[in-house]
Amino acid sequence: MERGERCDVCGEEFPFEEEVQRTIEGARRMGVWPEPLKLYRKLSKSGRSLVLRIPSDLEKQMHLDQHTKVAIAKAGNRIVVEIEKTEKN
């Protein structure tokens, strides 16, 4: 049983962060909570820039094409690529 707090107004329950992490770790040990999908790729060189290729199955799932605009950000040691929102998205 997880411990947490309950809103006196609406009755919604909020588990404590430690309880949530404990539950997730237990689920991972049992194999019912997979790790996030990670794809490993090598960067390519094109002119003076580096190129990251996106696998075709991911391209299809996310409806990407050569006209898709993305935002690239540095977050610590990570590179984050996000699809820019347009009127079509």
C-alpha positions, 0 to 999 in steps of 0.5 A: 500500500502506498502512502500519500496525501488526500485532498479534503475538497475533491478526494484526489490522492497524491502518493509521496514521491518516495512511494512512487519511486519504490513502486516503479523500481519494483515494477522494473524488477518484475519486468512490467515497467520498461526503460524508456526507448533509447536508440543508439546512433553515430553522428555523420559529417556533412560539410562542417556540420554533424548530422543525426539520422532518425530511423524510418520507423520513428519517422513514421510513428512521429509523422516526420518529414524533411519539412518538420521543424525541430528545436534543439536544446542542451540540457546538461550532458544531453541534447534534446530534440523537440518537434516545433508546434505548428498549426498542423500539429 
